[in-house]
């Protein structure tokens, strides 16, 4: 027979399925199906609900200008959690009853979160003003957009990579209005699988090639 001592309980999860990875200073963090995985000073560790993670099945991760991690929950628990891994505390959390968080993108005092809510998808906007606050949600798109696969923001624009090319929305406009989204013209009539921004161009990929616009 074995004995279990009080205080020795641990959450037994598997971090083998890695969804997304980032570096914070010299440490590596990964969103996995078994929690927040960390490699720090050559040591491996997994943060779970024991350390305050809201859900162990994570689908997305980001880092803000305060060196705080943003964690997104996988299906069916689409939470957003701002977490300080050094202090092992939750700075803030947002639970809107969403199905899944697909991606998190940070821009200094702005944050954008790509989510699924039942059969719908959308993008939430957060603003930093002495703390992170939810500000808006965009989920009404033109029918011609098709399926949204990815997105990337800059300070003025949201770019959507879809089955039917790249669509853009000006953040100064009311992006709740489907008519405020427009298709980038040119020879981009293809399914977009990823998006990235450089100082001078928009880089995107299809299933077979990488392009610069």
BELGI-V164504 format. One record per backbone hydrogen bond with DSSP energy under -0.5 kcal/mol. NH is the residue of the N-H (numbers start at 1). CO is the residue of the C=O. If there is no record, write none. Layout:
nh = (NH,NH)
co = (CO,CO)
This chain:
nh = (8,12,13,15,18,19,20,22,24,27,28,29,30,31,32,32,33,35,35,36,37,37,38,39,40,43,45,47,51,52,53,58,58,59,60,62,64,65,67,69,70,71,71,72,73,74,76,77,78,78,79,80,81,82,83,83,84,85,88,89,91,91,92,94,96,99,100,101,102,102,103,105,107,109,110,111,112,113,114,115,115,116,117,120,122,123,124,125,126,127,128,129,129,133,135,136,138,139,141,145,146,149,149,150,152,154,158,159,160,161,162,162,163,164,165,165,167,168,169,170,171,173,175,177,178,180,181,182,184,188,190,192,193,194,196,198,203,203,204,205,206,211,213)
co = (5,10,11,13,16,31,31,29,27,24,39,22,37,20,30,35,17,32,56,47,30,35,45,28,43,40,38,36,48,49,48,32,56,72,72,70,68,108,64,83,62,69,81,60,79,57,99,74,76,98,77,94,71,92,69,81,89,83,84,84,82,89,82,80,94,116,116,73,100,114,114,112,110,107,107,126,105,124,103,113,122,100,120,117,115,138,113,136,111,133,109,127,131,127,125,125,123,137,139,142,143,147,161,161,159,157,169,152,167,150,160,165,147,145,162,190,160,182,158,180,156,170,173,174,176,177,178,168,166,186,188,162,205,205,203,201,196,201,211,194,209,204,202)
